[in-house]
């Protein structure tokens, strides 16, 4: 998937909040545009996985990659609670994806996403 190919540059991206926000905005934008059908399929899998342990294992395994990258980002940015901050950050992204797709809202621009993510990250990491 193109979005996750962007994570190959993660080591460079996590040098600042701004760069991290830009990287995650690129991933999110691809999920909202070029790969929207994949995002919808992932939601369908999540619903089915609630009732099927084998599907749930597949869903959980697929989620670990981005979760690990997000936790690495929070650590590199100086978070005192990288696991908690990464979970909150990913929950925000999931909510944004879901609300945009399900409610058929216009897709935010890369710049809008980056500004939103940067604000969120600065707020979460402010006390670090």
LINHU-V263942 format. One record per residue. N is the residue number from 1. SS is DSSP state (H for helix, E for strand, L for the rest). PHI is phi in radians with two decimals (999 if undefined). D_LAST is the distance of its C-alpha to the last C-alpha in whole Angstrom. Layout:
# LINHU-V263942
n->{N & N}
ss->{SS & SS}
phi->{PHI & PHI}
d_last->{D_LAST & D_LAST}
This chain:
# LINHU-V263942
n->{1 & 2 & 3 & 4 & 5 & 6 & 7 & 8 & 9 & 10 & 11 & 12 & 13 & 14 & 15 & 16 & 17 & 18 & 19 & 20 & 21 & 22 & 23 & 24 & 25 & 26 & 27 & 28 & 29 & 30 & 31 & 32 & 33 & 34 & 35 & 36 & 37 & 38 & 39 & 40 & 41 & 42 & 43 & 44 & 45 & 46 & 47 & 48 & 49 & 50 & 51 & 52 & 53 & 54 & 55 & 56 & 57 & 58 & 59 & 60 & 61 & 62 & 63 & 64 & 65 & 66 & 67 & 68 & 69 & 70 & 71 & 72 & 73 & 74 & 75 & 76 & 77 & 78 & 79 & 80 & 81 & 82 & 83 & 84 & 85 & 86 & 87 & 88 & 89 & 90 & 91 & 92 & 93 & 94 & 95 & 96 & 97 & 98 & 99 & 100 & 101 & 102 & 103 & 104 & 105 & 106 & 107 & 108 & 109 & 110 & 111 & 112 & 113 & 114 & 115 & 116 & 117 & 118 & 119 & 120 & 121 & 122 & 123 & 124 & 125 & 126 & 127 & 128}
ss->{L & H & H & H & H & H & H & H & H & H & H & H & H & L & L & L & H & H & H & H & H & H & H & H & H & H & H & H & H & H & H & H & L & L & L & H & H & H & H & H & H & H & H & H & H & H & H & H & H & L & L & L & H & H & H & H & H & H & H & H & H & H & H & H & H & H & H & H & H & H & H & H & H & H & H & H & L & L & L & L & L & H & H & H & H & H & H & H & H & H & H & H & H & H & H & H & H & H & H & H & H & H & L & L & L & L & L & L & L & H & H & H & H & H & H & H & H & H & H & H & H & H & H & H & H & L & L & L}
phi->{999 & -1.00 & -1.02 & -1.38 & -1.11 & -1.15 & -1.23 & -1.09 & -1.61 & -1.02 & -1.03 & -1.34 & -1.20 & -1.55 & -1.38 & -2.67 & -1.08 & -1.07 & -1.15 & -1.13 & -1.07 & -1.13 & -1.13 & -1.20 & -1.19 & -1.13 & -1.08 & -1.14 & -1.09 & -1.10 & -1.17 & -1.54 & -2.08 & -1.03 & -2.04 & -1.04 & -1.13 & -1.20 & -1.11 & -1.10 & -1.12 & -1.14 & -1.15 & -1.09 & -1.09 & -1.05 & -1.13 & -1.19 & -1.16 & -1.05 & -1.84 & -2.39 & -1.05 & -1.20 & -1.18 & -1.08 & -1.10 & -1.12 & -1.10 & -1.11 & -1.10 & -1.14 & -1.38 & -1.13 & -1.08 & -1.19 & -1.08 & -1.15 & -1.14 & -1.12 & -1.16 & -1.08 & -1.06 & -1.12 & -1.09 & -1.11 & -1.50 & 1.63 & -1.07 & -1.47 & -2.41 & -1.06 & -1.16 & -1.10 & -1.13 & -1.18 & -1.11 & -1.14 & -1.10 & -1.18 & -1.11 & -1.07 & -1.10 & -1.05 & -1.10 & -1.13 & -1.04 & -1.08 & -1.08 & -1.18 & -1.28 & -1.19 & -1.55 & 0.92 & -1.40 & -1.08 & -1.26 & -1.14 & -1.29 & -0.98 & -1.11 & -1.10 & -1.08 & -1.08 & -1.10 & -1.12 & -1.15 & -1.10 & -1.08 & -1.09 & -1.08 & -1.09 & -1.15 & -1.19 & -1.69 & -0.97 & -1.50 & -1.45}
d_last->{33 & 32 & 29 & 28 & 30 & 27 & 24 & 26 & 24 & 21 & 20 & 21 & 19 & 16 & 15 & 14 & 13 & 16 & 18 & 16 & 17 & 21 & 21 & 21 & 23 & 25 & 26 & 26 & 28 & 30 & 30 & 31 & 34 & 36 & 35 & 35 & 38 & 36 & 33 & 36 & 37 & 34 & 34 & 38 & 37 & 34 & 37 & 39 & 37 & 36 & 40 & 40 & 39 & 39 & 38 & 35 & 34 & 35 & 32 & 30 & 30 & 30 & 27 & 25 & 25 & 23 & 21 & 20 & 19 & 17 & 15 & 16 & 14 & 11 & 11 & 12 & 9 & 6 & 6 & 6 & 9 & 11 & 14 & 13 & 12 & 14 & 17 & 16 & 16 & 19 & 21 & 20 & 22 & 25 & 25 & 25 & 28 & 30 & 30 & 31 & 34 & 35 & 35 & 37 & 34 & 34 & 32 & 29 & 29 & 27 & 25 & 25 & 23 & 21 & 20 & 20 & 17 & 15 & 15 & 14 & 11 & 10 & 10 & 9 & 5 & 6 & 4 & 0}
